[in-house]
Amino acid sequence: MRKLSIHVAALALTALAATSPAKADYSLIRWQDTGYCEIWDNNIPTQPWSTNYTTIGSWLQAFPDALKAKGDLTRIGVCKF
């Protein structure tokens, strides 16, 4: 009976996690050697591999917002495509 209640609790937690919206925070990073800008997902528990980047836009709430910001910065010449 105890195993059954553990499985039921695990299923309930899984269902709860699946229905709650994921927090999606994004940053724009610009590579110093190439000028290329990249959208970085802050939910990834690591940093970009190399240290030759600068964060130019932080904590954008949604991917479309980050994509628009990257397009705007590319248009004015801050980022290269």
Sequence and secondary structure as in RCSB ss.txt:
>XXXX:A:sequence
MRKLSIHVAALALTALAATSPAKADYSLIRWQDTGYCEIWDNNIPTQPWSTNYTTIGSWLQAFPDALKAKGDLTR
IGVCKF
>XXXX:A:secstr
 HHHHHHHHHHHHHHHHHHS     EEEEEETTT BEEEEETTSSS  SSS EEEEEEEESSHHHHHHHHHHHHH
TTSSB 
